[in-house]
Amino acid sequence: MVTGLFLLLAIVLVCMAGGVWFLATADYRGFAESYLSKKLQRPVSIGALDVGWGDPLTVNLRDLRLANADWGSTPDMATVKQASAALDLSALLHAKLRFRTLAVDTPVIVLERDPAGRGNWLFGAAADRQPSPQQADAKPQADVQPTGRKAFPVLLDFVLSNGKVSYRTFSGNILRIDLHQVALKTSGDDQPVEITAIGAYNGADLSLAAQTHSFQELHDTAKPFGAQFTVTRQAAKLTFAGTLTNPLNVDGADGALTIDAPKLSAILSIFHTTLDNDPAAGLAGHLTRQGDFWHLTEAKGQLAGNAFAGKLDLIEGRRGKSDDIKLEAAFDELNLDTLLPSGGKSKSSGSKEGWQDISLETPDKSAPRLAATLSAAQLTYKTMTAADARLNGTLAPGEIVIDSAALALSGIPLQATGFLKAAPGGGKLSTSVDVKNADFQALARLLGSATKDLSGKLTGSLALALQGKTIRDGLKASSGSAVISMMNGRVSRDLLEKASIDLRNVFRNGAGTVQVSCMLAILRLKNGVGALAPIRLRSSEATLNGQGRVDFLSQTLDLTLQSDRKSTSFLALDIPIRISGPWQQPKVNLLGNAGRIKLADDPVGDLPPAQQGIVAANSCRQ
């Protein structure tokens, strides 16, 4: 809003000054048009121009039009319905502009770039100069020059109403700034300046209240210019207090930044983004800007009551490129229940969307390039807790990459990597998840089971690749594998007797536990169906084998388990058991000896190296 205001002001002042230098009356409107057209090398027309001699000198104009560049999208770059000014005559005689009053009504500015990157706000020789790739894409200089400060006029009483500014970005998006009412007032050249503005950014209502140092200090380019301003959107406020080397471009900033948003939607709605939950957010840090480089350091804040500390670096994108953002944030405690929608909410009354409907679409070309390092000493979600959660990843147009992610979920150590990249028909997902020395009982509790029939330490690995618009679509052409391994665990004697159809279990429950020498399960996924083979548990009193399939699209399973006759007692019938049906309500049936599975020594060369290593270390492989 501030930058748009200065651009509007500059156009009006050039036209005002042109009329004054001609010492014009109403009869000299044509001369003013000719002078300004030649000066700007663009056609300029003025509906009416009146100059009243005296002290102050008064200037009134109506229907000002400045033509756009010949490649522009609209005939006019700038129009002003009406403007009036009272200038200090003595300052004018010394070639300085000092406005006692200046009022501008209904200014409209259209800003855009041509395919080569030249802005339509460049005039004369600058507009004809072809920018080289080095100039257009070069990194900004570290030192910001205070351009325009000395020549900027003194405005003792300035009012602007009904203004509009639009800017067409390299990507073709149009940013719109509405300036409903802008006022700037000061009691003297050496006195502080008060600025207020009411307007909108892309339709989102905003207001600005600012206090700056004097015009006298503005003209002293040897010193940074002091300013404090607050931008308000609904109940949210952004405040900056510090200095600017180039205040006309809001550049060379150095000061304290605070953000207070009782509802985060007040800020996100500016970018047409919404959240099902609407948490409060706050931030305080030290902000600097040098050209296209923005740095926020010593940042501390809270998101939905979750305190964090971190920093942010941003490099503005040039020539249609995305912004580069580097974010670091560390939470002591992060409660996801305060950020994510509750389980009772749904997108619509008839919505049945689940995990299969998660989108695999990637960020579009307008998305920034974000590199994030996030951590939480403790993370909670519903009944789950995690410790030492860490994530390093990037988000960019067309891809999301997780370089590394780790946490101890309810005591289960997990590590993951992966990426989601744009692909025909949606996105291509590839991920791997590893777990080492996880307590089986902790995993059972996490999955909602209270069984004590099996205990020990698990090691596992998952590799998955799929492509589509959603996970459901991607599963139809998916591939992957998973391995679960246990060594030296314990299994209940009662479970072994039930699985081997031991007649002793008819009269009593088996007591105690026995040693598990090994347990191994291998799943191979193809087009949404996982083939399980082998499934093997070997103990001192029985060996259980199994195989089957798990359908992730229909969410059904069909497994067969049988005990090895050579490993059980003579009272065990060793009849195969079939477990089949929906995941949530499977049925258990006895198959009889005709349903016994034939065991095979499956090769594992098709598995990823990490999974091959897990299998090789497990004695149930044979």
C-alpha positions as CSV (number, residue, x, y, z in Angstrom):
1,M,0.0,0.0,0.0
2,V,2.8,2.4,0.9
3,T,4.7,1.7,-2.4
4,G,1.6,2.2,-4.4
5,L,0.9,5.5,-2.7
6,F,4.4,6.9,-3.6
7,L,4.0,5.8,-7.2
8,L,0.7,7.6,-7.5
9,L,2.1,10.6,-5.9
10,A,5.2,10.7,-8.2
11,I,2.9,10.7,-11.3
12,V,0.8,13.5,-10.0
13,L,3.7,15.6,-8.9
14,V,5.4,15.4,-12.3
15,C,2.3,16.6,-14.0
16,M,1.7,19.4,-11.4
17,A,5.3,20.6,-11.7
18,G,5.0,20.7,-15.5
19,G,2.1,23.1,-15.3
20,V,3.8,25.3,-12.7
21,W,7.0,25.7,-14.7
22,F,5.0,27.1,-17.6
23,L,3.5,29.7,-15.3
24,A,0.3,28.8,-17.0
25,T,-3.2,30.0,-17.0
26,A,-6.1,28.1,-18.6
27,D,-4.9,29.1,-22.0
28,Y,-1.6,27.3,-21.6
29,R,-3.0,23.8,-21.1
30,G,-1.7,22.7,-24.6
31,F,1.8,23.9,-23.8
32,A,1.8,21.8,-20.6
33,E,0.7,18.7,-22.4
34,S,3.4,19.2,-25.1
35,Y,6.1,19.7,-22.5
36,L,5.1,16.7,-20.4
37,S,4.7,14.5,-23.4
38,K,8.2,15.4,-24.6
39,K,9.7,15.0,-21.1
40,L,8.1,11.5,-20.6
41,Q,8.1,10.5,-24.3
42,R,4.6,9.4,-23.8
43,P,1.4,11.2,-24.8
44,V,-0.1,13.3,-21.9
45,S,-3.5,14.9,-22.0
46,I,-5.1,17.3,-19.5
47,G,-8.8,18.1,-19.6
48,A,-8.4,21.5,-17.8
49,L,-5.5,23.3,-16.2
50,D,-5.8,26.4,-14.1
51,V,-3.0,28.3,-12.3
52,G,-3.7,31.1,-9.8
53,W,-0.9,33.5,-9.1
54,G,-0.2,34.5,-5.5
55,D,1.4,33.1,-2.4
56,P,0.5,30.3,-2.3
57,L,0.4,29.5,-5.9
58,T,-2.6,27.4,-6.7
59,V,-2.9,24.7,-9.4
60,N,-6.0,22.8,-10.4
61,L,-6.2,20.2,-13.1
62,R,-8.9,17.7,-14.3
63,D,-8.9,14.6,-16.4
64,L,-5.2,13.9,-16.5
65,R,-4.1,11.0,-18.7
66,L,-0.7,9.5,-19.2
67,A,-0.4,6.9,-22.0
68,N,0.8,3.5,-21.4
69,A,3.8,1.9,-23.1
70,D,2.9,0.8,-26.6
71,W,3.1,-2.8,-25.5
72,G,0.9,-2.2,-22.4
73,S,-2.4,-4.0,-21.7
74,T,-4.4,-0.8,-21.3
75,P,-4.4,2.5,-23.3
76,D,-3.5,4.6,-20.2
77,M,-0.9,3.9,-17.6
78,A,-2.2,6.6,-15.3
79,T,-5.4,8.8,-15.0
80,V,-6.4,11.4,-12.4
81,K,-10.0,12.7,-12.3
82,Q,-9.0,15.9,-10.4
83,A,-6.2,17.4,-8.4
84,S,-5.6,20.7,-6.7
85,A,-2.6,22.1,-4.9
86,A,-1.4,25.2,-3.1
87,L,2.4,25.7,-3.4
88,D,4.8,27.9,-1.5
89,L,5.9,30.5,-4.0
90,S,9.3,31.3,-2.4
91,A,10.3,27.6,-2.3
92,L,9.2,27.3,-6.0
93,L,11.5,30.2,-6.9
94,H,14.4,28.2,-5.5
95,A,13.4,25.2,-7.6
96,K,11.8,23.3,-4.7
97,L,8.3,22.0,-4.3
98,R,6.6,22.7,-1.0
99,F,2.9,21.9,-1.0
100,R,0.9,23.6,1.6
101,T,-2.1,21.5,0.4
102,L,-2.4,18.8,-2.2
103,A,-5.6,16.8,-3.0
104,V,-5.8,14.1,-5.6
105,D,-9.1,12.5,-6.5
106,T,-9.6,9.1,-8.3
107,P,-6.1,8.3,-9.5
108,V,-5.7,5.0,-11.3
109,I,-2.3,3.5,-12.0
110,V,-1.5,0.4,-14.1
111,L,1.9,-1.2,-13.6
112,E,3.2,-4.0,-15.7
113,R,6.3,-5.5,-17.4
114,D,7.0,-6.5,-21.0
115,P,8.4,-10.0,-21.8
116,A,12.0,-8.6,-21.5
117,G,11.3,-7.4,-18.0
118,R,11.1,-3.6,-18.6
119,G,8.5,-1.8,-16.5
120,N,6.0,0.6,-18.1
121,W,7.1,3.1,-15.4
122,L,10.4,3.6,-17.2
123,F,10.4,6.6,-19.5
124,G,12.6,8.0,-22.2
125,A,15.9,6.3,-22.8
126,A,15.4,4.0,-19.8
127,A,12.3,2.6,-21.5
128,D,14.2,1.8,-24.7
129,R,17.2,0.2,-23.0
130,Q,17.1,-3.6,-23.4
131,P,17.9,-5.2,-20.0
132,S,20.6,-7.9,-20.2
133,P,20.0,-11.2,-18.4
134,Q,22.7,-10.2,-15.9
135,Q,20.9,-6.9,-15.1
136,A,17.5,-8.6,-14.8
137,D,18.5,-11.5,-12.7
138,A,21.4,-10.1,-10.8
139,K,21.4,-10.3,-7.0
140,P,20.7,-6.9,-5.3
141,Q,23.6,-5.0,-3.9
142,A,24.2,-5.1,-0.1
143,D,24.1,-1.3,0.3
144,V,20.8,0.4,-0.4
145,Q,21.0,3.9,-2.0
146,P,18.6,6.6,-0.7
147,T,17.3,7.4,-4.1
148,G,14.7,10.2,-4.5
149,R,14.9,11.5,-0.9
150,K,16.5,14.9,-1.6
151,A,14.1,15.8,-4.4
152,F,10.9,14.6,-2.8
153,P,8.6,17.5,-2.2
154,V,7.4,18.7,1.2
155,L,3.7,17.8,1.8
156,L,2.2,19.7,4.7
157,D,-1.4,18.6,4.0
158,F,-2.0,15.8,1.5
159,V,-5.2,13.9,0.8
160,L,-5.8,11.2,-1.8
161,S,-9.2,9.5,-2.4
162,N,-10.6,6.7,-4.5
163,G,-7.2,5.6,-5.8
164,K,-6.4,2.3,-7.5
165,V,-3.1,0.6,-8.4
166,S,-2.7,-2.7,-10.2
167,Y,0.5,-4.6,-10.9
168,R,0.8,-7.4,-13.3
169,T,3.5,-9.8,-12.2
170,F,5.8,-11.8,-14.5
171,S,3.6,-14.9,-14.0
172,G,0.5,-12.9,-15.2
173,N,-1.1,-12.5,-11.8
174,I,-2.6,-9.1,-11.1
175,L,-2.1,-7.5,-7.7
176,R,-4.6,-4.8,-6.9
177,I,-4.3,-2.1,-4.3
178,D,-7.3,0.1,-3.5
179,L,-6.6,3.4,-1.7
180,H,-9.9,4.6,-0.5
181,Q,-8.6,7.4,1.6
182,V,-5.0,8.5,2.3
183,A,-4.0,11.5,4.4
184,L,-0.5,12.9,5.3
185,K,-0.1,15.8,7.6
186,T,2.7,17.7,9.4
187,S,2.9,21.1,11.1
188,G,6.3,22.0,9.6
189,D,9.2,20.9,7.6
190,D,11.1,19.9,10.8
191,Q,8.1,18.2,12.5
192,P,7.0,14.6,12.5
193,V,4.7,13.4,9.8
194,E,1.4,11.5,10.4
195,I,0.1,9.2,7.7
196,T,-3.1,7.3,7.6
197,A,-4.6,5.2,4.9
198,I,-7.6,3.0,4.4
199,G,-7.7,0.6,1.4
200,A,-7.5,-3.0,0.3
201,Y,-5.0,-5.5,-1.1
202,N,-6.5,-7.9,-3.6
203,G,-9.9,-7.2,-2.1
204,A,-8.8,-7.7,1.5
205,D,-9.5,-4.5,3.6
206,L,-6.4,-3.0,5.2
207,S,-5.6,0.2,7.1
208,L,-2.3,1.9,7.8
209,A,-1.3,4.3,10.6
210,A,2.3,5.7,10.5
211,Q,4.5,8.3,12.1
212,T,7.7,9.2,10.4
213,H,10.5,11.7,11.0
214,S,10.3,15.1,9.4
215,F,10.7,16.1,5.7
216,Q,13.9,17.9,6.8
217,E,15.3,14.5,7.9
218,L,14.0,12.8,4.8
219,H,16.1,15.1,2.6
220,D,19.2,14.4,4.7
221,T,20.4,11.2,2.9
222,A,23.4,10.8,5.2
223,K,21.1,9.3,7.9
224,P,18.5,6.5,7.8
225,F,15.0,7.8,8.0
226,G,13.0,6.9,11.1
227,A,9.5,5.5,10.8
228,Q,6.9,3.5,12.7
229,F,3.8,2.1,11.1
230,T,1.0,-0.3,11.8
231,V,-0.9,-2.2,9.2
232,T,-4.3,-3.5,10.5
233,R,-6.5,-6.3,8.9
234,Q,-9.6,-7.0,11.0
235,A,-8.2,-7.7,14.5
236,A,-4.7,-8.5,13.2
237,K,-1.9,-5.9,13.4
238,L,1.6,-5.8,11.9
239,T,3.9,-3.1,13.4
240,F,7.4,-1.9,12.3
241,A,9.5,0.5,14.3
242,G,12.9,1.4,13.0
243,T,14.7,3.1,10.1
244,L,14.7,3.0,6.3
245,T,17.6,4.1,4.0
246,N,15.2,4.4,1.1
247,P,11.8,5.0,2.5
248,L,10.2,5.7,-0.9
249,N,10.7,2.1,-1.7
250,V,10.4,0.8,1.8
251,D,14.0,-0.4,1.5
252,G,17.0,-0.5,3.8
253,A,14.7,-1.4,6.6
254,D,16.2,-2.1,10.0
255,G,14.0,-2.4,13.1
256,A,11.6,-4.3,15.3
257,L,8.7,-6.2,13.7
258,T,5.7,-7.5,15.6
259,I,2.6,-9.4,14.4
260,D,-0.4,-9.9,16.6
261,A,-3.3,-11.9,15.1
262,P,-6.0,-13.1,17.4
263,K,-7.3,-15.1,14.4
264,L,-4.7,-16.2,11.8
265,S,-7.4,-16.1,9.1
266,A,-7.2,-12.3,9.2
267,I,-3.7,-12.6,7.6
268,L,-4.2,-15.7,5.5
269,S,-7.4,-14.4,3.9
270,I,-5.2,-11.7,2.2
271,F,-3.7,-14.6,0.1
272,H,-7.1,-16.3,-0.3
273,T,-6.1,-19.1,2.1
274,T,-8.3,-20.5,4.9
275,L,-8.0,-22.9,7.8
276,D,-10.7,-25.1,9.3
277,N,-9.3,-24.1,12.7
278,D,-8.6,-20.4,13.2
279,P,-5.7,-20.2,15.8
280,A,-4.2,-17.1,17.2
281,A,-0.7,-16.2,16.2
282,G,2.0,-13.8,17.3
283,L,5.5,-12.9,16.4
284,A,8.3,-10.5,17.4
285,G,11.7,-10.2,15.8
286,H,14.3,-8.0,14.2
287,L,13.6,-7.2,10.5
288,T,16.1,-6.0,7.9
289,R,15.7,-5.5,4.2
290,Q,18.5,-4.9,1.7
291,G,17.1,-4.8,-1.8
292,D,15.5,-8.1,-2.5
293,F,16.9,-9.6,0.7
294,W,14.7,-9.8,3.8
295,H,15.9,-11.1,7.1
296,L,13.9,-11.8,10.2
297,T,16.2,-12.8,13.2
298,E,15.8,-13.2,16.9
299,A,12.2,-14.2,16.2
300,K,9.9,-15.5,19.0
301,G,6.2,-16.1,18.9
302,Q,3.3,-18.4,19.4
303,L,1.0,-20.3,17.1
304,A,-2.3,-21.5,18.8
305,G,-0.5,-21.1,22.1
306,N,2.5,-23.1,21.0
307,A,5.6,-21.0,21.7
308,F,8.5,-21.1,19.1
309,A,11.8,-19.4,18.2
310,G,13.4,-19.1,14.9
311,K,14.5,-17.0,11.9
312,L,13.5,-16.4,8.3
313,D,15.4,-15.3,5.2
314,L,13.6,-14.3,2.0
315,I,15.0,-13.4,-1.4
316,E,12.4,-11.9,-3.7
317,G,12.1,-13.7,-7.1
318,R,13.0,-11.8,-10.3
319,R,11.8,-12.1,-13.9
320,G,8.9,-14.4,-13.0
321,K,10.9,-16.6,-10.6
322,S,9.5,-17.7,-7.2
323,D,10.7,-16.2,-4.0
324,D,13.3,-18.1,-2.0
325,I,12.5,-18.6,1.7
326,K,14.5,-20.2,4.3
327,L,12.7,-20.9,7.6
328,E,13.9,-22.3,10.9
329,A,11.4,-22.8,13.8
330,A,11.8,-24.7,17.0
331,F,8.9,-25.5,19.4
332,D,9.4,-26.7,22.9
333,E,5.9,-28.2,22.8
334,L,3.6,-28.4,19.8
335,N,0.0,-29.5,20.2
336,L,-1.4,-30.4,16.8
337,D,-4.9,-30.6,18.3
338,T,-4.9,-26.8,18.4
339,L,-4.0,-26.5,14.7
340,L,-5.7,-29.4,12.9
341,P,-9.5,-29.8,12.5
342,S,-11.2,-32.0,15.1
343,G,-12.3,-35.4,14.0
344,G,-15.9,-34.5,14.3
345,K,-15.7,-31.9,11.5
346,S,-16.0,-32.7,7.8
347,K,-15.8,-30.7,4.6
348,S,-19.5,-31.3,3.8
349,S,-22.4,-33.0,5.4
350,G,-22.1,-36.0,3.0
351,S,-18.4,-36.1,2.8
352,K,-16.7,-39.5,3.2
353,E,-13.2,-38.5,2.3
354,G,-10.4,-40.5,3.9
355,W,-6.7,-41.2,3.6
356,Q,-7.2,-42.5,0.1
357,D,-8.5,-39.1,-1.1
358,I,-5.4,-37.2,0.0
359,S,-4.3,-35.1,-3.0
360,L,-1.0,-35.8,-4.7
361,E,-1.0,-32.5,-6.6
362,T,2.1,-30.3,-6.1
363,P,2.4,-26.5,-5.6
364,D,1.8,-24.5,-8.7
365,K,4.3,-22.2,-10.4
366,S,3.4,-19.2,-8.2
367,A,4.5,-21.0,-5.0
368,P,7.7,-19.9,-3.3
369,R,10.8,-22.0,-2.9
370,L,10.7,-22.8,0.8
371,A,13.5,-24.6,2.7
372,A,12.3,-25.4,6.2
373,T,14.0,-26.8,9.3
374,L,11.3,-27.5,11.9
375,S,11.6,-29.2,15.3
376,A,9.6,-29.9,18.4
377,A,10.9,-31.3,21.7
378,Q,7.4,-32.7,22.4
379,L,4.6,-33.2,19.9
380,T,1.1,-34.3,20.7
381,Y,-2.0,-35.2,18.7
382,K,-5.1,-36.6,20.3
383,T,-3.8,-39.6,22.4
384,M,-0.5,-39.8,20.6
385,T,2.7,-38.2,21.8
386,A,6.1,-37.8,20.1
387,A,9.5,-36.6,21.3
388,D,12.4,-35.0,19.4
389,A,10.4,-34.4,16.2
390,R,12.6,-33.0,13.4
391,L,11.9,-32.2,9.8
392,N,14.1,-30.9,7.0
393,G,12.5,-30.3,3.6
394,T,11.8,-28.1,0.7
395,L,8.6,-26.9,-1.1
396,A,8.9,-25.5,-4.6
397,P,6.8,-25.2,-7.7
398,G,6.1,-28.7,-8.8
399,E,7.6,-30.6,-5.9
400,I,7.8,-31.2,-2.1
401,V,10.9,-33.0,-0.8
402,I,11.4,-34.4,2.7
403,D,15.2,-34.7,3.1
404,S,14.9,-36.1,6.5
405,A,12.2,-36.5,9.2
406,A,12.5,-38.2,12.5
407,L,10.5,-38.6,15.7
408,A,9.9,-41.0,18.6
409,L,6.1,-41.7,18.3
410,S,4.8,-43.1,21.6
411,G,8.3,-44.5,22.1
412,I,8.6,-45.8,18.5
413,P,11.6,-44.3,16.7
414,L,10.7,-43.4,13.1
415,Q,12.8,-42.0,10.3
416,A,11.4,-41.0,6.8
417,T,12.5,-39.5,3.5
418,G,10.6,-38.9,0.3
419,F,9.4,-36.6,-2.4
420,L,6.3,-35.6,-4.3
421,K,6.9,-34.3,-7.8
422,A,4.6,-33.1,-10.5
423,A,3.7,-35.8,-13.0
424,P,1.1,-36.4,-15.7
425,G,-2.3,-36.7,-14.1
426,G,-1.2,-35.4,-10.7
427,G,1.9,-36.2,-8.7
428,K,4.5,-38.9,-8.3
429,L,5.1,-39.9,-4.7
430,S,8.2,-41.8,-3.5
431,T,8.8,-42.4,0.2
432,S,10.7,-44.6,2.6
433,V,10.0,-45.1,6.4
434,D,12.3,-47.0,8.8
435,V,11.8,-48.1,12.3
436,K,14.5,-49.6,14.6
437,N,14.3,-51.3,17.9
438,A,10.6,-50.3,18.4
439,D,8.7,-51.9,21.3
440,F,6.0,-54.1,20.0
441,Q,3.7,-53.3,23.0
442,A,4.1,-49.6,22.3
443,L,3.1,-50.2,18.7
444,A,0.1,-52.3,19.7
445,R,-1.1,-49.5,22.0
446,L,-0.6,-47.0,19.2
447,L,-2.8,-49.0,16.9
448,G,-5.5,-49.4,19.6
449,S,-4.7,-52.9,20.7
450,A,-4.1,-54.0,24.3
451,T,-2.8,-57.5,23.4
452,K,0.0,-58.9,25.6
453,D,0.4,-62.1,23.5
454,L,3.6,-60.8,21.8
455,S,6.4,-58.6,23.0
456,G,9.9,-57.7,21.8
457,K,11.8,-55.2,19.7
458,L,10.8,-54.6,16.1
459,T,12.8,-53.4,13.1
460,G,11.0,-52.5,9.9
461,S,11.3,-50.7,6.6
462,L,8.7,-49.4,4.1
463,A,9.4,-48.3,0.5
464,L,6.5,-46.9,-1.6
465,A,6.1,-45.4,-5.0
466,L,2.8,-44.3,-6.7
467,Q,1.5,-41.8,-9.2
468,G,-1.9,-40.2,-9.6
469,K,-4.2,-37.3,-8.6
470,T,-4.9,-38.9,-5.2
471,I,-3.6,-41.7,-3.2
472,R,-6.5,-43.8,-4.4
473,D,-5.5,-43.2,-8.0
474,G,-1.9,-43.7,-7.3
475,L,-2.4,-47.1,-5.6
476,K,-3.9,-48.4,-8.9
477,A,-0.4,-48.2,-10.4
478,S,1.7,-48.5,-7.2
479,S,4.8,-50.5,-6.3
480,G,6.6,-51.0,-3.0
481,S,7.6,-53.3,-0.3
482,A,7.8,-53.6,3.5
483,V,9.7,-55.8,5.9
484,I,9.0,-56.3,9.7
485,S,11.5,-58.2,11.8
486,M,11.8,-59.3,15.4
487,M,14.6,-61.2,17.2
488,N,14.5,-62.6,20.7
489,G,11.0,-61.6,21.7
490,R,8.3,-63.4,23.8
491,V,5.0,-64.9,22.7
492,S,2.2,-66.2,24.9
493,R,1.8,-70.0,25.1
494,D,-1.9,-69.6,24.8
495,L,-1.6,-67.9,21.4
496,L,0.6,-70.6,20.0
497,E,-1.8,-73.3,21.2
498,K,-4.7,-71.5,19.6
499,A,-2.8,-71.0,16.3
500,S,-1.8,-74.7,16.1
501,I,-5.3,-75.9,17.2
502,D,-3.8,-77.6,20.2
503,L,-6.4,-79.8,22.0
504,R,-5.0,-78.8,25.4
505,N,-6.4,-75.4,24.7
506,V,-9.9,-76.8,24.8
507,F,-9.6,-77.6,28.5
508,R,-7.5,-74.7,29.7
509,N,-5.6,-71.6,28.6
510,G,-1.9,-72.0,28.0
511,A,0.0,-70.2,30.8
512,G,3.1,-68.1,30.5
513,T,5.2,-67.1,27.6
514,V,7.9,-68.7,25.5
515,Q,10.9,-67.4,23.8
516,V,10.6,-66.1,20.2
517,S,13.8,-66.7,18.4
518,C,12.7,-64.8,15.3
519,M,9.7,-63.2,13.5
520,L,9.7,-62.0,9.9
521,A,7.1,-60.7,7.5
522,I,7.6,-59.4,3.9
523,L,5.1,-57.6,1.8
524,R,5.4,-56.7,-1.9
525,L,3.0,-54.1,-3.2
526,K,1.8,-54.0,-6.8
527,N,-1.1,-51.9,-8.1
528,G,-2.7,-51.5,-4.7
529,V,-2.4,-55.2,-3.6
530,G,0.2,-56.4,-1.2
531,A,1.4,-60.0,-1.3
532,L,2.5,-61.2,2.1
533,A,5.1,-64.0,1.9
534,P,6.5,-65.2,4.1
535,I,5.0,-64.6,7.5
536,R,6.9,-66.6,10.0
537,L,7.2,-66.7,13.8
538,R,9.6,-69.3,15.3
539,S,9.6,-70.1,19.0
540,S,10.8,-72.8,21.3
541,E,7.4,-74.6,21.3
542,A,6.0,-73.9,17.8
543,T,6.7,-72.3,14.4
544,L,3.9,-70.4,12.6
545,N,4.0,-69.8,8.9
546,G,1.7,-67.8,6.7
547,Q,1.0,-65.9,3.5
548,G,-1.7,-63.9,1.9
549,R,-2.7,-60.6,0.4
550,V,-3.8,-57.2,1.6
551,D,-5.9,-55.1,-0.8
552,F,-5.4,-51.4,0.0
553,L,-8.0,-50.2,-2.4
554,S,-10.9,-52.3,-1.1
555,Q,-9.3,-52.4,2.4
556,T,-9.7,-56.1,2.7
557,L,-7.3,-58.9,3.6
558,D,-7.0,-62.7,3.0
559,L,-4.4,-64.4,5.1
560,T,-3.6,-68.0,5.8
561,L,-1.7,-69.1,9.0
562,Q,-0.6,-72.6,9.8
563,S,1.7,-74.2,12.4
564,D,4.6,-76.4,11.4
565,R,3.8,-80.0,12.4
566,K,7.5,-80.7,13.2
567,S,7.5,-77.9,15.8
568,T,4.3,-78.6,17.8
569,S,3.2,-81.2,20.3
570,F,1.4,-84.4,19.3
571,L,-1.9,-82.9,20.7
572,A,-1.8,-80.0,18.1
573,L,-4.0,-80.6,15.0
574,D,-2.0,-78.0,13.0
575,I,-5.1,-77.1,10.9
576,P,-4.6,-74.0,8.7
577,I,-6.5,-70.8,9.7
578,R,-7.9,-68.3,7.2
579,I,-8.4,-64.7,8.2
580,S,-10.3,-62.7,5.6
581,G,-12.7,-59.9,4.9
582,P,-12.7,-56.1,5.7
583,W,-9.8,-54.8,7.8
584,Q,-12.1,-53.7,10.6
585,Q,-14.2,-56.9,10.8
586,P,-12.3,-59.9,9.4
587,K,-13.6,-63.4,9.8
588,V,-11.6,-66.4,11.1
589,N,-12.2,-69.9,9.6
590,L,-10.6,-73.3,9.7
591,L,-9.5,-74.6,6.3
592,G,-8.6,-78.2,6.9
593,N,-5.5,-79.9,5.6
594,A,-6.5,-79.3,2.0
595,G,-5.9,-75.6,2.6
596,R,-2.4,-76.0,3.8
597,I,0.0,-73.5,2.1
598,K,3.2,-74.6,0.3
599,L,6.2,-72.8,1.7
600,A,8.8,-71.5,-0.7
601,D,12.2,-69.9,-0.3
602,D,11.3,-66.6,-1.9
603,P,14.3,-64.6,-3.2
604,V,14.7,-61.1,-1.8
605,G,16.9,-59.6,-4.5
606,D,14.0,-57.4,-5.6
607,L,13.9,-55.6,-2.2
608,P,15.7,-52.3,-1.5
609,P,19.2,-52.8,0.0
610,A,18.1,-51.7,3.4
611,Q,15.3,-54.3,3.5
612,Q,17.6,-57.0,2.2
613,G,19.9,-56.2,5.2
614,I,17.0,-56.6,7.6
615,V,16.0,-60.0,6.1
616,A,19.5,-61.3,6.0
617,A,20.0,-60.6,9.7
618,N,16.8,-62.5,10.7
619,S,17.1,-66.3,11.2
620,C,13.5,-66.8,10.1
621,R,14.7,-66.1,6.5
622,Q,15.4,-69.8,6.2
